[in-house]
Amino acid sequence: MNGATINWKSLYEKTINHDFAEVFIGDIKTPVKHASPELKQMLAHVEEKMMEKFIVSEIPDEFQAIFFDRMKEGKDATTEGRLLEFADKLDQFYEAFAELKRGNTDLEFVYMYQTALEKLLRIPLPTSVAYFKEVMLADVIAEETQIDIYSLTHEIINKA
């Protein structure tokens, strides 16, 4: 956002705590995590319960409320929450693009690329989205890949 005021402390706290639950179950790759809505929901439930158990058993009582507050999902309607969402989707986008660039044309990575790009273009951060479209996507579509990344990307942009 042009001229937006960023609460850097809030953004830092949201980003540093964003994937904390992965300490308990590891970093499960996006295609696996999103293979089915049920699996995604089950993993989120397991992460939540393991984190809750950790806080209750390891954190002194007087600090537990602070930990519970900080460990909740940081992607929210604040500018900081949207920046976190943007960064997270950007990571997913580049994870899929890297696979496509390596020649891995499995449909799961094509779908992951499409989905991440669609979501990135819808995040209400006009300046960040414009920069992504004008600079970062220009680099992506200039790369050689096994699939026609230029057409795929423009098809998604034209729908947005």
Backbone as a printed PyTorch tensor [residue, N CA C, xyz], in Angstrom:
tensor([[[  0.8450,  -1.1740,   0.0000],
         [  0.0000,   0.0000,   0.0000],
         [  0.8870,   1.2320,   0.0000]],

        [[  0.6460,   2.1000,  -0.9030],
         [  1.4400,   3.3230,  -0.9840],
         [  1.2430,   4.1500,   0.2670]],

        [[  2.3070,   4.3960,   0.9660],
         [  2.2250,   5.2390,   2.1480],
         [  1.5730,   4.5780,   3.3440]],

        [[  1.3390,   3.2960,   3.2990],
         [  0.7020,   2.6050,   4.4230],
         [  1.6390,   2.5780,   5.6130]],

        [[  1.0580,   2.7030,   6.7730],
         [  1.8310,   2.5900,   8.0030],
         [  1.8590,   1.1210,   8.4070]],

        [[  3.0520,   0.6120,   8.6030],
         [  3.2280,  -0.7950,   8.9810],
         [  3.6200,  -0.8520,  10.4520]],

        [[  2.9290,  -1.6740,  11.1930],
         [  3.3130,  -1.9510,  12.5720],
         [  4.3380,  -3.0840,  12.5000]],

        [[  5.6010,  -2.7060,  12.4770],
         [  6.6670,  -3.6770,  12.2550],
         [  6.7580,  -4.7170,  13.3660]],

        [[  6.4530,  -4.3190,  14.5810],
         [  6.4700,  -5.2780,  15.6910],
         [  5.3990,  -6.3470,  15.4640]],

        [[  4.2110,  -5.9150,  15.0740],
         [  3.1300,  -6.8560,  14.8030],
         [  3.4850,  -7.7760,  13.6290]],

        [[  4.0270,  -7.1990,  12.5640],
         [  4.4060,  -8.0050,  11.4000],
         [  5.4680,  -9.0260,  11.7850]],

        [[  6.4600,  -8.5990,  12.5460],
         [  7.5170,  -9.5110,  12.9980],
         [  6.9230, -10.6510,  13.8230]],

        [[  6.0520, -10.3150,  14.7680],
         [  5.4540, -11.3460,  15.6260],
         [  4.6080, -12.3160,  14.8140]],

        [[  3.8450, -11.7890,  13.8560],
         [  3.0070, -12.6590,  13.0260],
         [  3.8720, -13.6020,  12.1810]],

        [[  4.9320, -13.0610,  11.5990],
         [  5.7560, -13.8980,  10.7200],
         [  6.5780, -14.9070,  11.5040]],

        [[  7.1120, -14.5030,  12.6230],
         [  7.9650, -15.4370,  13.3760],
         [  7.1400, -16.5740,  13.9800]],

        [[  5.8760, -16.3060,  14.2820],
         [  5.0280, -17.3290,  14.8910],
         [  4.1940, -18.0860,  13.8700]],

        [[  4.2030, -17.6270,  12.6430],
         [  3.3080, -18.1640,  11.6100],
         [  3.4130, -19.6700,  11.4370]],

        [[  4.5770, -20.2120,  11.3240],
         [  4.7490, -21.6480,  11.1110],
         [  5.3020, -22.3620,  12.3330]],

        [[  5.0850, -21.7780,  13.5050],
         [  5.6220, -22.3630,  14.7250],
         [  5.1620, -23.7960,  14.9300]],

        [[  3.9190, -24.0740,  14.5870],
         [  3.3830, -25.4260,  14.8030],
         [  4.1420, -26.4850,  14.0150]],

        [[  4.8590, -26.0660,  12.9690],
         [  5.6430, -27.0300,  12.1910],
         [  6.7670, -27.6540,  13.0220]],

        [[  7.0870, -27.0410,  14.1400],
         [  8.0680, -27.6210,  15.0570],
         [  7.5920, -29.0040,  15.4840]],

        [[  6.2860, -29.1700,  15.6030],
         [  5.7240, -30.4120,  16.1140],
         [  5.5050, -31.4720,  15.0420]],

        [[  5.1070, -31.0620,  13.8250],
         [  4.8130, -32.0720,  12.7990],
         [  5.7000, -31.9440,  11.5710]],

        [[  6.5860, -30.9830,  11.5570],
         [  7.4810, -30.7960,  10.4230],
         [  6.8270, -29.9770,   9.3260]],

        [[  7.6050, -29.6700,   8.3190],
         [  7.1260, -28.8910,   7.1870],
         [  6.5830, -29.8600,   6.1440]],

        [[  5.2870, -29.9580,   6.0720],
         [  4.6570, -30.8500,   5.1090],
         [  4.4900, -30.0660,   3.8110]],

        [[  4.9780, -30.6150,   2.7270],
         [  4.9500, -29.9330,   1.4380],
         [  3.5170, -29.5870,   1.0240]],

        [[  3.3870, -28.4630,   0.3590],
         [  2.0800, -27.9270,  -0.0130],
         [  1.1890, -28.9250,  -0.7440]],

        [[  1.6740, -29.6240,  -1.7710],
         [  0.7630, -30.5530,  -2.4580],
         [  0.2000, -31.6310,  -1.5330]],

        [[  0.9980, -32.0690,  -0.5650],
         [  0.5180, -33.0730,   0.3800],
         [ -0.5090, -32.4430,   1.3200]],

        [[ -0.1520, -31.2950,   1.8720],
         [ -1.0230, -30.6090,   2.8300],
         [ -2.3780, -30.2670,   2.2110]],

        [[ -2.3800, -29.9480,   0.9250],
         [ -3.6140, -29.5300,   0.2520],
         [ -4.2260, -30.6410,  -0.6000]],

        [[ -3.8000, -31.8740,  -0.3920],
         [ -4.3060, -32.9910,  -1.1950],
         [ -5.8100, -33.1690,  -1.0230]],

        [[ -6.2890, -32.8810,   0.1650],
         [ -7.7360, -32.9400,   0.3980],
         [ -8.0730, -31.9670,   1.5230]],

        [[ -9.2670, -31.3970,   1.4720],
         [ -9.6840, -30.4880,   2.5500],
         [ -9.6840, -31.1830,   3.9140]],

        [[-10.0380, -32.4690,   3.9150],
         [-10.0730, -33.2160,   5.1780],
         [ -8.6770, -33.3390,   5.7780]],

        [[ -7.6960, -33.6520,   4.9280],
         [ -6.3220, -33.7880,   5.4090],
         [ -5.8090, -32.4490,   5.9460]],

        [[ -6.0630, -31.3910,   5.2010],
         [ -5.6290, -30.0600,   5.6370],
         [ -6.2380, -29.7060,   6.9960]],

        [[ -7.5250, -29.9930,   7.1580],
         [ -8.2100, -29.7160,   8.4190],
         [ -7.6480, -30.5840,   9.5490]],

        [[ -7.3910, -31.8520,   9.2530],
         [ -6.8340, -32.7480,  10.2710],
         [ -5.4460, -32.2860,  10.7150]],

        [[ -4.6060, -31.8890,   9.7630],
         [ -3.2680, -31.4100,  10.1070],
         [ -3.3400, -30.1420,  10.9560]],

        [[ -4.2380, -29.2380,  10.5870],
         [ -4.4070, -28.0030,  11.3690],
         [ -4.8460, -28.3370,  12.7950]],

        [[ -5.7380, -29.3110,  12.9310],
         [ -6.2150, -29.7190,  14.2550],
         [ -5.0740, -30.3250,  15.0760]],

        [[ -4.2760, -31.1950,  14.4580],
         [ -3.1500, -31.8170,  15.1630],
         [ -2.1460, -30.7430,  15.5930]],

        [[ -1.8130, -29.8200,  14.6820],
         [ -0.8850, -28.7330,  15.0250],
         [ -1.4060, -27.9330,  16.2080]],

        [[ -2.6880, -27.5790,  16.1570],
         [ -3.2940, -26.7720,  17.2180],
         [ -3.2370, -27.4910,  18.5640]],

        [[ -3.5910, -28.7670,  18.5680],
         [ -3.5980, -29.5330,  19.8250],
         [ -2.1870, -29.7280,  20.3760]],

        [[ -1.2320, -29.9810,  19.4990],
         [  0.1480, -30.1710,  19.9700],
         [  0.7170, -28.8670,  20.5140]],

        [[  0.3970, -27.7530,  19.8570],
         [  0.8730, -26.4670,  20.3400],
         [  0.2060, -26.1280,  21.6770]],

        [[ -1.0780, -26.4040,  21.7720],
         [ -1.8040, -26.1620,  23.0190],
         [ -1.1940, -26.9790,  24.1610]],

        [[ -0.9100, -28.2450,  23.8970],
         [ -0.3030, -29.1160,  24.9090],
         [  1.0700, -28.5730,  25.3240]],

        [[  1.8470, -28.1200,  24.3400],
         [  3.1610, -27.5590,  24.6280],
         [  3.0440, -26.3300,  25.5300]],

        [[  2.1550, -25.4260,  25.1890],
         [  2.0110, -24.1960,  25.9740],
         [  1.5780, -24.5150,  27.3970]],

        [[  0.5860, -25.3830,  27.5490],
         [  0.0780, -25.7260,  28.8810],
         [  1.1360, -26.4390,  29.7230]],

        [[  1.9240, -27.2990,  29.1050],
         [  2.8850, -28.0830,  29.8890],
         [  4.2460, -27.4080,  30.0590]],

        [[  4.6250, -26.5150,  29.1640],
         [  5.9800, -25.9520,  29.1960],
         [  6.0710, -24.4670,  29.5550]],

        [[  4.9970, -23.7360,  29.4120],
         [  5.0270, -22.2930,  29.6330],
         [  4.4030, -21.9850,  30.9970]],

        [[  5.0660, -21.1610,  31.8010],
         [  4.4920, -20.8010,  33.1090],
         [  3.0820, -20.1950,  32.9540]],

        [[  2.2310, -20.4790,  33.9160],
         [  0.8290, -20.0460,  33.8630],
         [  0.6690, -18.5680,  33.5280]],

        [[  1.5000, -17.7220,  34.1190],
         [  1.3270, -16.2760,  33.9280],
         [  1.6300, -15.8160,  32.5000]],

        [[  2.2760, -16.6610,  31.6880],
         [  2.6060, -16.2890,  30.3060],
         [  1.7780, -17.0380,  29.2570]],

        [[  0.9830, -17.9920,  29.7090],
         [  0.2380, -18.8170,  28.7620],
         [ -0.7170, -18.0060,  27.8840]],

        [[ -1.4360, -17.0630,  28.4690],
         [ -2.3860, -16.2620,  27.6810],
         [ -1.6600, -15.4990,  26.5720]],

        [[ -0.4740, -14.9970,  26.8750],
         [  0.3210, -14.2730,  25.8740],
         [  0.7060, -15.2240,  24.7440]],

        [[  1.1490, -16.4160,  25.1000],
         [  1.5460, -17.3930,  24.0790],
         [  0.3580, -17.8110,  23.2120]],

        [[ -0.7800, -18.0640,  23.8500],
         [ -1.9620, -18.4430,  23.0690],
         [ -2.3470, -17.3290,  22.1010]],

        [[ -2.2550, -16.0960,  22.5520],
         [ -2.5900, -14.9520,  21.6950],
         [ -1.6120, -14.8420,  20.5170]],

        [[ -0.3440, -15.0120,  20.7950],
         [  0.6730, -14.8690,  19.7410],
         [  0.6840, -16.0360,  18.7620]],

        [[  0.2300, -17.1780,  19.1730],
         [  0.2920, -18.3510,  18.3080],
         [ -0.9370, -18.5090,  17.4170]],

        [[ -1.9110, -17.6200,  17.5480],
         [ -3.0710, -17.7450,  16.6630],
         [ -2.6930, -17.3030,  15.2550]],

        [[ -3.5170, -17.6580,  14.3050],
         [ -3.2490, -17.3620,  12.8930],
         [ -3.0170, -15.8750,  12.6930]],

        [[ -1.9150, -15.5560,  12.0330],
         [ -1.5430, -14.1650,  11.8110],
         [ -2.1380, -13.5610,  10.5490]],

        [[ -2.6700, -14.3920,   9.6770],
         [ -3.2630, -13.8760,   8.4340],
         [ -4.6500, -13.3340,   8.7660]],

        [[ -4.7400, -12.0250,   8.8310],
         [ -6.0100, -11.3920,   9.1520],
         [ -6.1880, -10.1630,   8.2650]],

        [[ -7.1680,  -9.3360,   8.5560],
         [ -7.5070,  -8.1900,   7.7020],
         [ -6.5950,  -6.9800,   7.9060]],

        [[ -5.6600,  -7.0740,   8.8430],
         [ -4.7280,  -5.9590,   9.0300],
         [ -3.7220,  -5.9400,   7.8770]],

        [[ -3.0790,  -4.8060,   7.6790],
         [ -2.0420,  -4.7300,   6.6510],
         [ -0.9510,  -5.7600,   6.9220]],

        [[ -0.5960,  -5.9180,   8.1830],
         [  0.4430,  -6.8740,   8.5550],
         [  0.0010,  -8.3120,   8.2560]],

        [[ -1.2540,  -8.6180,   8.5470],
         [ -1.7930,  -9.9470,   8.2500],
         [ -1.8320, -10.2250,   6.7570]],

        [[ -2.1560,  -9.1870,   5.9900],
         [ -2.1840,  -9.3520,   4.5390],
         [ -0.7760,  -9.5080,   3.9680]],

        [[  0.1850,  -8.8020,   4.5430],
         [  1.5770,  -8.9630,   4.1040],
         [  2.0720, -10.3790,   4.3920]],

        [[  1.6960, -10.9120,   5.5380],
         [  2.0500, -12.2960,   5.8680],
         [  1.4160, -13.2520,   4.8640]],

        [[  0.1440, -13.0300,   4.5570],
         [ -0.5400, -13.8830,   3.5720],
         [  0.1370, -13.7820,   2.2080]],

        [[  0.5170, -12.5650,   1.8230],
         [  1.1790, -12.3500,   0.5430],
         [  2.5080, -13.1200,   0.4980]],

        [[  3.2940, -12.9970,   1.5540],
         [  4.5870, -13.6900,   1.6120],
         [  4.4010, -15.2010,   1.5860]],

        [[  3.4020, -15.6930,   2.2870],
         [  3.1440, -17.1280,   2.3330],
         [  2.7230, -17.6530,   0.9560]],

        [[  1.8520, -16.9190,   0.2690],
         [  1.4190, -17.3280,  -1.0700],
         [  2.5600, -17.1860,  -2.0730]],

        [[  3.4070, -16.1920,  -1.8900],
         [  4.5630, -16.0160,  -2.7620],
         [  5.5020, -17.2180,  -2.6290]],

        [[  5.6790, -17.6820,  -1.4120],
         [  6.4900, -18.8780,  -1.1740],
         [  5.8870, -20.0840,  -1.8880]],

        [[  4.5760, -20.2490,  -1.8020],
         [  3.8950, -21.3590,  -2.4700],
         [  4.0210, -21.2250,  -3.9920]],

        [[  3.8680, -20.0100,  -4.4890],
         [  3.9850, -19.7430,  -5.9300],
         [  5.3620, -20.1490,  -6.4400]],

        [[  6.4100, -19.7100,  -5.7380],
         [  7.7680, -20.0290,  -6.1830],
         [  8.1280, -21.5000,  -5.9700]],

        [[  7.5280, -22.1340,  -4.9770],
         [  7.7350, -23.5790,  -4.7950],
         [  7.2030, -24.3240,  -6.0270]],

        [[  6.0000, -23.9510,  -6.4650],
         [  5.4150, -24.5850,  -7.6460],
         [  6.2040, -24.2400,  -8.9030]],

        [[  6.5830, -22.9790,  -9.0470],
         [  7.3280, -22.5580, -10.2290],
         [  8.6690, -23.2900, -10.3170]],

        [[  9.3450, -23.4540,  -9.1930],
         [ 10.6280, -24.1610,  -9.1880],
         [ 10.4560, -25.5920,  -9.6880]],

        [[  9.3790, -26.2430,  -9.2880],
         [  9.1110, -27.6060,  -9.7660],
         [  8.8590, -27.6120, -11.2730]],

        [[  8.0620, -26.6530, -11.7490],
         [  7.7730, -26.5720, -13.1820],
         [  9.0410, -26.2780, -13.9780]],

        [[  9.8830, -25.4220, -13.4310],
         [ 11.1400, -25.0730, -14.1060],
         [ 12.0790, -26.2780, -14.1860]],

        [[ 12.0340, -27.1370, -13.1730],
         [ 12.8680, -28.3540, -13.1680],
         [ 12.3330, -29.4220, -14.1150]],

        [[ 11.1640, -29.1400, -14.7080],
         [ 10.5960, -30.1130, -15.6240],
         [  9.5360, -31.0020, -15.0040]],

        [[  9.2110, -30.7530, -13.7480],
         [  8.1810, -31.5340, -13.0770],
         [  6.8130, -30.9710, -13.4740]],

        [[  6.1710, -31.6100, -14.4380],
         [  4.9050, -31.1030, -14.9500],
         [  3.6960, -31.8290, -14.3540]],

        [[  3.8920, -32.4550, -13.1990],
         [  2.7570, -33.0880, -12.5220],
         [  1.6400, -32.0640, -12.3530]],

        [[  0.4260, -32.4970, -12.5630],
         [ -0.7090, -31.5760, -12.4890],
         [ -0.8270, -30.8850, -11.1380]],

        [[ -0.3680, -31.5470, -10.0750],
         [ -0.4540, -30.9200,  -8.7520],
         [  0.3570, -29.6250,  -8.6910]],

        [[  1.4840, -29.5580,  -9.3920],
         [  2.2950, -28.3480,  -9.3760],
         [  1.7350, -27.2780, -10.3120]],

        [[  1.1290, -27.7060, -11.4100],
         [  0.4490, -26.7510, -12.2930],
         [ -0.7090, -26.1200, -11.5220]],

        [[ -1.4870, -26.9560, -10.8540],
         [ -2.6170, -26.4660, -10.0540],
         [ -2.1320, -25.5670,  -8.9170]],

        [[ -1.0650, -25.9680,  -8.2570],
         [ -0.5060, -25.1700,  -7.1540],
         [ -0.0570, -23.8050,  -7.6680]],

        [[  0.5840, -23.7640,  -8.8240],
         [  1.0140, -22.5120,  -9.4550],
         [ -0.2060, -21.6330,  -9.7370]],

        [[ -1.2190, -22.2270, -10.3760],
         [ -2.4260, -21.4770, -10.7150],
         [ -3.1090, -20.9220,  -9.4620]],

        [[ -3.2860, -21.7700,  -8.4820],
         [ -3.9860, -21.3790,  -7.2630],
         [ -3.2370, -20.2790,  -6.5130]],

        [[ -1.9370, -20.4470,  -6.3740],
         [ -1.1460, -19.4290,  -5.6680],
         [ -1.1970, -18.1040,  -6.4130]],

        [[ -1.0780, -18.1480,  -7.7310],
         [ -1.1220, -16.9160,  -8.5210],
         [ -2.4850, -16.2410,  -8.3970]],

        [[ -3.5530, -17.0060,  -8.5020],
         [ -4.8960, -16.4350,  -8.3490],
         [ -5.0590, -15.7590,  -6.9980]],

        [[ -4.5940, -16.4300,  -5.9530],
         [ -4.7280, -15.8710,  -4.6000],
         [ -3.8560, -14.6320,  -4.4180]],

        [[ -2.6420, -14.6540,  -4.9580],
         [ -1.7650, -13.4860,  -4.8730],
         [ -2.4210, -12.2610,  -5.5150]],

        [[ -3.0360, -12.4570,  -6.6580],
         [ -3.6440, -11.3400,  -7.3830],
         [ -4.8710, -10.7730,  -6.6840]],

        [[ -5.4670, -11.5490,  -5.7660],
         [ -6.6670, -11.1000,  -5.0480],
         [ -6.3700, -10.4840,  -3.6850]],

        [[ -5.1580, -10.5680,  -3.2140],
         [ -4.8450, -10.0180,  -1.8900],
         [ -4.9330,  -8.4930,  -1.9650]],

        [[ -5.6810,  -7.8840,  -1.0640],
         [ -5.8840,  -6.4320,  -1.1320],
         [ -4.6690,  -5.6080,  -0.6640]],

        [[ -3.5970,  -5.7360,  -1.4180],
         [ -2.3800,  -4.9390,  -1.2260],
         [ -1.9960,  -4.4160,  -2.6130]],

        [[ -2.6610,  -3.3810,  -3.0880],
         [ -2.5020,  -2.9610,  -4.4920],
         [ -1.0630,  -2.6970,  -4.9250]],

        [[ -0.2700,  -2.0640,  -4.1060],
         [  1.1000,  -1.7490,  -4.5020],
         [  1.9430,  -3.0150,  -4.5790]],

        [[  1.7800,  -3.9140,  -3.6190],
         [  2.5250,  -5.1730,  -3.6230],
         [  2.1130,  -6.0410,  -4.8100]],

        [[  0.8200,  -6.1090,  -5.0770],
         [  0.3240,  -6.9020,  -6.2010],
         [  0.8210,  -6.3120,  -7.5230]],

        [[  0.7880,  -4.9900,  -7.6370],
         [  1.2670,  -4.3430,  -8.8690],
         [  2.7480,  -4.6380,  -9.0920]],

        [[  3.5520,  -4.5420,  -8.0340],
         [  4.9840,  -4.8500,  -8.1520],
         [  5.1870,  -6.3050,  -8.5640]],

        [[  4.4380,  -7.1870,  -7.9350],
         [  4.5230,  -8.6110,  -8.2680],
         [  4.2100,  -8.8230,  -9.7490]],

        [[  3.1330,  -8.2240, -10.2220],
         [  2.7310,  -8.4040, -11.6230],
         [  3.7410,  -7.7910, -12.5910]],

        [[  4.2010,  -6.5850, -12.2940],
         [  5.0480,  -5.8470, -13.2340],
         [  6.5030,  -6.3070, -13.2370]],

        [[  7.0180,  -6.7000, -12.0920],
         [  8.4450,  -7.0270, -11.9940],
         [  8.6830,  -8.5330, -11.8390]],

        [[  8.0800,  -9.1070, -10.8200],
         [  8.3820, -10.5020, -10.5020],
         [  7.8170, -11.4570, -11.5560]],

        [[  6.5700, -11.2440, -11.9650],
         [  5.9840, -12.1200, -12.9750],
         [  6.6800, -11.9820, -14.3200]],

        [[  7.1750, -10.7880, -14.6050],
         [  7.9170, -10.6040, -15.8610],
         [  9.1410, -11.5190, -15.8930]],

        [[  9.8170, -11.6450, -14.7580],
         [ 10.9610, -12.5580, -14.6800],
         [ 10.5210, -14.0160, -14.8230]],

        [[  9.4130, -14.3640, -14.1790],
         [  8.9230, -15.7470, -14.2200],
         [  8.5790, -16.1580, -15.6440]],

        [[  7.8070, -15.3370, -16.3410],
         [  7.3620, -15.7500, -17.6750],
         [  8.4800, -15.7070, -18.7120]],

        [[  9.5800, -15.0720, -18.3670],
         [ 10.7300, -15.0560, -19.2820],
         [ 11.5530, -16.3400, -19.1810]],

        [[ 11.3200, -17.1330, -18.1530],
         [ 12.0670, -18.3790, -17.9370],
         [ 11.5760, -19.4780, -18.8780]],

        [[ 12.4790, -20.3710, -19.2210],
         [ 12.1060, -21.5360, -20.0190],
         [ 11.6270, -22.6400, -19.0830]],

        [[ 10.4710, -23.1790, -19.4200],
         [  9.9110, -24.2780, -18.6360],
         [  9.3460, -25.3220, -19.6000]],

        [[  9.0440, -26.4890, -19.0530],
         [  8.4860, -27.5760, -19.8520],
         [  7.0610, -27.2770, -20.3180]],

        [[  6.3650, -26.4350, -19.5660],
         [  5.0180, -26.0400, -19.9680],
         [  5.0730, -24.5840, -20.4200]],

        [[  4.0470, -24.1350, -21.0710],
         [  3.9850, -22.7530, -21.5490],
         [  3.5690, -21.8460, -20.3880]],

        [[  4.5510, -21.4550, -19.6050],
         [  4.2940, -20.6660, -18.3970],
         [  3.7400, -19.2810, -18.7430]],

        [[  4.1510, -18.7540, -19.8810],
         [  3.6620, -17.4480, -20.3280],
         [  2.1450, -17.4930, -20.5280]],

        [[  1.6700, -18.4520, -21.2880],
         [  0.2280, -18.5580, -21.5630],
         [ -0.5610, -18.8780, -20.3000]],

        [[ -0.0480, -19.7960, -19.5050],
         [ -0.7160, -20.1650, -18.2580],
         [ -0.8630, -18.9480, -17.3530]],

        [[  0.2070, -18.1780, -17.2270],
         [  0.1960, -17.0000, -16.3640],
         [ -0.7850, -15.9500, -16.8870]],

        [[ -0.7500, -15.6940, -18.1810],
         [ -1.6300, -14.6680, -18.7540],
         [ -3.1000, -15.0890, -18.7200]],

        [[ -3.3510, -16.3790, -18.8130],
         [ -4.7220, -16.8780, -18.6900],
         [ -5.2810, -16.5380, -17.3070]],

        [[ -4.4650, -16.7190, -16.2870],
         [ -4.8740, -16.4270, -14.9170],
         [ -5.0140, -14.9140, -14.6920]],

        [[ -4.0690, -14.1550, -15.1960],
         [ -4.1210, -12.6950, -15.0590],
         [ -5.3780, -12.1310, -15.7330]],

        [[ -5.7070, -12.6490, -16.8860],
         [ -6.8730, -12.1480, -17.6130],
         [ -8.1880, -12.4820, -16.9250]],

        [[ -8.1980, -13.5560, -16.1280],
         [ -9.4000, -13.9120, -15.3490],
         [ -9.5460, -13.0390, -14.1060]],

        [[ -8.4100, -12.5530, -13.6040],
         [ -8.4360, -11.8110, -12.3250],
         [ -9.0930, -10.4540, -12.4640]]])
